[in-house]
């Protein structure tokens, strides 16, 4: 029987895994994971913690079935040929990733394996439709989501693929997993979401049993806990996208009324947004550091270290912004509506470069996904695909009152305002300094005036457009 190595990366699951399933069909499969120092340079404590917990569960899954997870640390161009030779493997396969770093690494690994006389293959797994399969009539990647969504929505989706059984797993002995410290990372300051395949399965089942039917109405309410909570699991691949879509489709077919079915479709559109940004990144890997949308002149972003630190610390004096930033520190997660609000505040109220915000999200989020985060930040700053027009600037006080009217979310994460009435919280910026000091003396005054900064931001973008 031939031996086949499956290289786990951002697919930390044994179920509904394209490459792993295909490998198991061709012979005896050896699952492997490599801690690559070149990739770890871009990692952070929350993501490493989530990854290690997921790997521990994945290894236990294999061991329960008579297999094991082979673990190595080093350059995959060297480690994968070594693992294949040691176990007499004829093939190595993996699931594709779509960043520029991943594509370059994979091509180099493929060359190293080929030079060693080992067959190397990669397949698409993280998306329902691989980049390049949904294009304009000219064969180009869509830059407008609505057109992409129509084609994505109407295409037939693939069903989940089978997991390997015990007879398809090679009898190998894997090494122990390194600790967070051994990998060079401190423990995260945040409480990390439950990781692994079982946690992902529970989240999906719970969401599709009821909250999905209220998703359209409640998804922008950060206090409602109405979102799926699947983002870190999709980022790390502890659940397959085909499994998610199958559960969504079942929920939609069982919806009690038309409104509930429409709510399911709203969630479906969020899965399409994730795919849209992955397609864009695959075609435009430079957008991790460069604007997608070009202007006639450079955008004159401000430099203000104190304002940037206040934003990071959740001490801007704008309650809804600070609640979002503190949730990020506490939970390595932020509600999606808050991601838009804090991004608009950084780029428009503080007039700071979107790359500053992207770097902080990459450091703090357990679910940081390059494609989605780059896409979201560039959308908010007016530099990306389908970008929010530069002249549409979120008013953070209006956003707080609209999406957290009772200030329940704000009070959860900003304890200085725990005993302050919601009306007062939503009027915080308009209050006189002595009024603010009397009701919440430990909470800061606003660090900028929104109305003044809105005009300054408009001037900044109009200058970049060459309108002056």
N, C-alpha and C positions, 0 to 999 in steps of 0.2 A: 504494500500500500504506500502511495506517495505521501510525503510529508509537506505541509504547507504552513508557513508562518503568517499569522494575521497581526499587523502592526496597529495596535490601538493608539489613537491620538485624542481627537475630540469626539470619540464615540465610546464612552466608558459604559458600555452595556453589552450583554450577550444576546439580547432579544432584538428582533427587527433590525438587524445589522447586515447591510448588503455584503460587504467584503467578507465578514466572518461567516455568513451563511453560505456564500459561494465557495469559500475555502473548505468548509466542512463537507460540501458535496463532492469535492475532488479527492479527498483523502483524509488523513489524520492531521488535525489542525493544532498548531501551537500558538496560543495568544501571547503577545509580547507588548511591553510598554517600555519606552526609553525616556529617561529624564535628560532632555537635551539642554545643555547650558546656554546655547544660543537662543533657545525659546524662553528659558527661564529668566533671561535678562529683561523680558517684557512682562513678567509675571508679578504678582503682588500677594501679600499674606492672605487676603480673603479667598482669592481664586486657588491658591495652592492648597489651602485648608479644604476647600470643597473638592478639589481634585483628589487629594489623598484619601478623604473619606469615601469617595466614589470608587477609587481604585481598590480600597480595602474590601468593600462589598463585592466588587467584580471578582476579585481574587477568590473570595469565599464561595461565590457561585461556581466558579470553575472547580475548586477543590471538592465541593459537595458532589460533583459529577465525575470525579476521578482524574481531572486535569489540573492545571495550575497556570498561573500567570508568570511568564518569564520577565524579570525586571532587570534593566541595565541602566547605567548612567554614562553618558558620553555622546559622541558624535554619531548620529544614526547611520552616516555613510560608512562608519567602521563597525558599529555594533550590530547592525542588521546582517551584513555578510557573515560576521562571526557567529551570531546566533544560528543562522541558517546552516553554516558548515558544521557546527557542533552537533546539530540535531539531524543532519542529513536531509535538510529541507531542499526541495527543488524550486519552490516558489515563495515569494513574499508579496503580500497584497495589503492594501490599505484603502480607506475612504478619503476622498479628496477634501481639501480645505481650499478656501478661496482668497486668502490674502496674498499679497506679493511675496512676503517672507515664506509662507507655506509653499507656494508654487515653486519658488527658487530651490528651497530645500528638497522638495519632492523630486525635482528633475535631477538634482545632484545625487540623491539616494538611488534613483533609478539607474543612473550611469554607473554608480559604484557596484550595484548588484549585477548589472549586465556584465561588467568587467570581471566579476567573480564567477560568471557562468550560472547565475541564478535568475530565473524569470521574475520580473517585477511587473505588477499590474496595480492600477488604481481604479476605483469606481466611484460614482456619485451616490451619496447616501444622505447627506444632511438636508437636502432640499427635495421637494417633490419633482421639480423639473430643473435640470442642470443649467448653468449659465450657457447662453448661446442657443437655447432651445425656444425661448420666447423673445422674439425680436420684431422690429418694425418691418415694413415691406422692403426696406432697403437693407435688411439684415443687420441692423444696428441695435445695440442695447437700448431699451427704453429709458428716457430721462424723465418721463411723466408717469406717475404711478397709476393714474386712472386707466390708461390704455393697457398697461401691464396687467392690472387687476382683472380686466375683462377677459383676457386670454387665459390667465392663470386660473380663474374661477371656473371657466367653462371646459377646461381639459379634464379628461378622465384621470383619476388619481390611482396610483398603484397601492395594492394591499400590503400589509406588513409581511415580512419574510420570516421564515422559521429560524429558531435558535438551534445550535448544535446540541446533540444529545451526548451522553457519556461515551458511547462507542465511537463518536467522531472526534473526541478530544485525545490528543497524544498524552501518554503517561510521562510527564516531565516533573521536575522539581524546581519550583521557582524560588528566587531569593526574596528576602524580606523587603518591605517597602522602607525607604528612608524617612526620617522624621522631618518635620517642618524646619527644625533648626539645622539638620544636616544638609538641607537644600539651600541654606543661607537666608531663611526668612524668619522673622519674628512671628509670634502668635498674632492673629488679627485682633484689632481692638473691637471689632463688631462680633455680634452673635451670628454665626453663619447659618443659612437655611439648611434644613435636613437634606443630605446629599444621597445619591445612589439611585439605583433602579427602582427599589421598592418605594422610596419616598416619592419619586416621580410618578409611579403608578397610582399611589394614593391621591396625590394632588390632582391628577387627571380625572380619576373616578369621582372625587368629591366635587370638582368643578362642573363636570358634565351631568351630575345628578340633579343639580338645581341652580347654582349661581350663573351658569351660562345663559339661562333663560331671562336673566335680569341684566346681562352684561351691557347691552346697548344703553340702558338707562343709568347704570351705576358705575360704568368703567371709569368715568372721570371724577368720581367721588372717592378721594383717597381714604376717607374714614370707613368706607363700606366694606372693605376687604372683598371686593367683587371681581377681582382679576384672577387669572388662572394660577399665578405663582410658578409657571412653568419655565420662565426665562432662563434661570441658571441650569435647568435640566436640558433645555434645548441647546444652550451654549456648550455644555459639556457632553451632550449626547447621552445622557443617562436614560433618555427615552427617545424612540424613533419618531420622526416626523410622520411616517405613515400610520403609526399607532395613534398619534394625536389626531390625525385627520379622520381616521376610522371612527374614533370615539365621538368626534365632533359631528360627523355625518350621521351617526346613530342617534345622537341627541337631537339633531335637527329633524330626523324622521319621526321622533317620538315627542316632538314639541307639542304642548297642550293647545296652543293657539298660534295665529299668524304672527303676533308680536313676539312670541318666544322664538319662533323660527327665524324671524328677522334678526333677533338678538344673536342667534347662532351664526348667522351670516356676518354680523359685525365682528365677531371673534375670528371668523374665517378670513376676513379682510386684514386682520392684524398678522395672521400667518403669512399672507401675501406680501405685506409690507416687509417682513423679515426676509422673504425671498427676493423681493425687489432690490433691497440694499445689497444683498449678497451678489446678485447679478451685476449691479453697478460696480461694486468693488472689484470683481473678477476682471472686468474690462478696464477699470480705472484704478489700479493699485496705488497710484501716486496720490490719490485723494486722502490718504491717511495723514499726509503732511501738507498737502497743497489744496487750495480752493478748487472745487469742481467748476464753479461758475467764475468766469474771468470778468474783471472790470477794466475800464480804460486806464484807470490809475490805481495804485496800491491803496488798500484800505488802511487808513491811519489809526490803527488800534492804539489805545492808550497803554501806558505802563504805570501801574499803581500797585505796588506790592502789598500795601496795607489793605487796600480794598479787596484784592484777591484773597488775602488771608481771612478777612472778615467773611467773605463769601464761603470759603472752605469751612470755617468754624461755625457757620450758621449764626452770625452776629451782625447782620446787615441792618437790622431795625425794620425789616419788612417781614412780618410774621410768617406768611406762607412760604417765602423763600427759605427762611431759617429753619422752618419745620422740615422741609425737604432735605436740606443739607445735613441736618442732624439725624434724620432717618438713615441717610446714607452712611454716616459714621457708625450708627448703632447697629444696623442690620445688614450692611453691605448690599443694600437694595434701596431703590427709590421708586415710588409709584410713577407710572409713565406720565401722567398729567404734570406732576411735579418736575419731571425731567425737562419738559418743555418750558415750564415757568422759570426754573433756575437758569436754564440755558439762555432764555431771552434776557433775563436780568443781567447775567454776566456780559453778554455781547452787546446789549443795547443800553441798559442803565449804567453799567460800569464801563462799557465800551472797551472791553478786554477781548483779546484774541480768542476765538473759539477753541484753539489748540490748547490753551491753558485749561479750559474746562474738560476737554477730552482727556487730557493727561490725568486730571484728578479722578475722573470717572474710572479710567483704566486702573488706577491705583486702588480705588475703594470698592468697586462693584464686584460681587461674586459672579454676576452674570455678564460681565463685560464681553461684548462681542464686537470685534473690530468693525465689521460691516454696518451693523445697526447703530453703533455709537457714532461712527464717523458720519453716517447718513443723518442721524438725528441732530447732531451738533451743527452740521452744515445747513440743514434745513432751518434750524432756529436762527442761525446767524445771517441767513440770506445769501449764502455762498454755494448752496448745494443743488442737487436735483430736486425738482418739484418744490423749490425753496419757498419758504414763507416770504412774501414780498418785503423788501427792506423797510418799507414805510408802515408795515403792520407790526406794531410793537406791543407786547403784552403789558397791561397795567397790572402790577403785582397785587395791588389792593383789590382791584376789581376781580382778579382771578381768585383771590382768597375768599371773597364774599360769595362768588358764584359757585365755587366748587367745594367749599367747606363752610357753608353758611352758619352752622352752629359752632364753628371753630373747634370741633372735636379733634380733628387731625392736628391742628396747630397746638392745642393744649397737650396732646399726647407727647409731642416731641419738644415743646418749648415750655418747660415747667415754670419759668418765670411768669408766664401768662395763665397759669392753671386756674387762678381765681378771678380772672378778669372777664367781664361779660363779653359775649361775642360781638355785640355792637361796638364796644370800645376797641376791641382787637382790630376790627375791620376799619376803624377810624384812626388807627394808631398814627399814621403819617400826618393826618390833619390836626391832631391834638397839639396844644401848646406844650413846650418842654416841661413846664411845671406840672401840667396835668399828667403827662407820661410818668414823671418822677413820683407822683403821688400814688398812682395805681399799680405800677410795676417798676420799682426803682432799680431792679437788677437787670432789666431788659434794655438794650441800647436804643438810642435815638437813631433815626434813619441816617445812613451814611451818605446818601445822595438824595437830591430832589428829583423825583421821577419826571415831572413835567419838563424841567430844565434839561435833563439828560435825554429825554425823548427828542427834543429839538436839536440838541447837539449831535445825537446819533443820526438823525435825518440829514443834517449837514455833512456828517462824515461820509455817509453813503452817497449822497448826491455829488460830493467832490470826487469820490471814487468812480462814479458813473460818468464824470466829465460834464455834469450839469451846471457847473459854476465856471 
